[in-house]
Amino acid sequence: MGSISNLAIVYIFLLIATALTAVSATGSIFNVMDYGVKTDANSDNSPGFLKAWTEACAAAGAEVKVLVPKGDYGMGPVVFEGPCKASTIHFELQGTLKASTDLSKFKKDGWISFYRITGFKLSGGGVFDGQGASTWSKNSCSKQKNCNVLPVNIRFDYITNGHVSYVSSINSKMFHINILGCNDITLDHVTVTAPGESPNTDGIHLGDSTKVTITNCIIATGDDCVSIGSGSSHVIVDKVTCGPGHGISIGSLGRYPDEKDVTDITVTRIILKGTTNGVRIKTWQESPKETKVTNVIFKDITMQDVQFPLNIDQEYCPYASCGTKSPSKVKITNVQFNNIRGTSASKDAVKIVCSKGMPCEGVKLGDINLTYNGAQPTSICRSAHISAVGKVFPVSCST
Ligand SMILES: *[C@@H]1O[C@H](CO)[C@@H](O)[C@H](O)[C@H]1NC(C)=O
């Protein structure tokens, strides 16, 4: 008898728990349309979006969602800030956000920022349209070192456990996506689009972050498709198509006094189409301190008319002149280039120019076949200890 009534109590308890879960599930969607937002590309909808976010962020639950239905929404700069109460806060963007073109509205260096959130999801098939065409002419950063910085389209700052999928960034004013101070974040099926001649529109830039995965992305833009900056570790870039653009790069590094090491970077299954560079590591001379780049793998890469397919450049200078120089103090160790094939658009397909002060150690070239106009291109190597495994065309400068 006693055990039966206990079972009944458990059963009733389960029914109540199920009912409560159902209620909290429907209550956990915060639709921006309920917060005075208008599908109007010319108004600034950021106050309504912020209200929806603030309420969602304060709501408890396993997953709480901010829903942005289809439509165009004009937006000034906005910071979606955590920490939030739910285990996961999910920003589901089905619509298109259109950035204000009035630069005086942007006090900080970002347009849409997701800031200090643990348990974050962004998805929905939507678009972040930076409307950068009207501001690209105001960018001087491609020509000089000290320049006014234009806002980044999407910032992920200090996100822990983040998942971003099926969203697009188009025509950003400067970088499309910036990942800073993140721990465990994945970008999957993210698309980036801007004209090849748009200045400093890097696709995805990351720094001071660990456990970053960038996969299934298609990037066509005016600067590096993916750039991996100071303080990055355990980064995987896999199945990315790049072009137009400046390729996949580690760096530039060795420019600022607060820089940190870069370690354990794996770049695999990449297709580069008509880019200025393929895969490269670039560091400045006259570095203010010593740092390291260690354990880098570039593997299974296809090049189609890439100007400089394989490149380590420790004399990086994107301007007409960078003045007289002491050698770079970034020490590069253990870099593999493996299974890399396709066509080079210049004669110098392999260029490994390391620091005269700190030569590269453990550079391995394996199974490389690059052609230039149907013939063998050349390779230039300096200050590097290189070994070749298997067939390598152009013939490597092994020492
Ligand atoms: C290198 O690639 C070219 C073009 O695809 C091809 O004709 C050539 O046989 C390849 N060489 C080797 C050694 O695989």
The ligand as a Gaussian input file, in Angstrom:
#p B3LYP/6-31G(d) Opt

LIG

0 1
 C       51.669000      18.524000     -60.170000
 O       50.466000      19.066000     -60.658000
 C       50.391000      19.153000     -62.054000
 C       49.136000      19.901000     -62.419000
 O       48.018000      19.369000     -61.765000
 C       50.476000      17.768000     -62.656000
 O       50.470000      17.848000     -64.077000
 C       51.764000      17.094000     -62.183000
 O       51.800000      15.756000     -62.649000
 C       51.863000      17.090000     -60.682000
 N       53.146000      16.591000     -60.281000
 C       53.268000      15.635000     -59.364000
 C       54.658000      15.173000     -59.102000
 O       52.335000      15.165000     -58.740000

